[in-house]
Amino acid sequence: MPLWRYAGIYLLVVGVIHTVFGLIMGWGHLRGMVADGFFCAVESTAERSEFFWFMLTGFFLLMLGYAVHWIGWVKRIRPPRALGWLMLIVTAIGMVAIPMSGFVLFVPVALVLVWGRE
């Protein structure tokens, strides 16, 4: 079984880790936003905006993971190599900008999407 077939599952796991980590670390921000009625409550502080975008990124990772999984397992089509190249480029930029972050988690899946065997 080619490794690229597991790329979507890997991205889903990273998305879950990202989202759970965000909820744990930003629970206070979420509580404050909900207490303020959530509507227009995100931009009241920089920390809330960061938390919001962090969580939104996690949800987009989950959507991307699901799409890649669906392409590979349901449609039985290899995801485009361009997706792996783009992921590798964004990951490299992220690792340079924020070395101590989770960007390194994208390296294996990006490499598999680019160079994984048919």
Residue pairs with C-beta under 8 A, 6 or more apart in sequence:
2 78
2 116
2 117
2 118
3 112
3 116
3 117
4 72
4 78
4 79
4 112
4 113
4 116
4 117
5 72
5 73
6 72
6 112
7 68
7 69
7 72
7 79
7 109
7 112
7 113
7 116
8 65
8 66
8 67
8 68
8 69
8 70
8 71
8 72
8 73
8 79
9 65
9 69
10 65
10 108
10 109
10 112
11 61
11 64
11 65
11 68
11 69
11 109
12 61
12 62
12 65
12 66
12 69
13 65
14 61
14 65
14 102
14 105
14 106
14 109
15 58
15 59
15 61
15 62
15 64
15 65
16 62
17 102
17 105
18 54
18 57
18 58
18 61
18 102
19 55
19 58
19 59
19 61
19 62
21 102
22 51
22 54
22 55
22 58
23 30
23 55
26 51
26 54
26 55
29 45
29 47
29 48
29 51
30 51
32 41
32 48
33 41
33 42
33 48
33 52
34 41
36 44
41 48
42 48
42 49
42 52
43 49
68 79
68 83
71 77
71 79
72 78
72 79
78 116
78 118
79 113
81 113
81 114
83 113
84 109
84 110
84 111
84 112
84 113
84 114
84 115
85 110
85 114
87 106
87 109
87 110
87 113
88 106
88 107
88 110
88 111
88 114
90 106
91 103
91 104
91 106
91 107
91 110
94 101
94 103
94 106
95 101
95 103
95 104
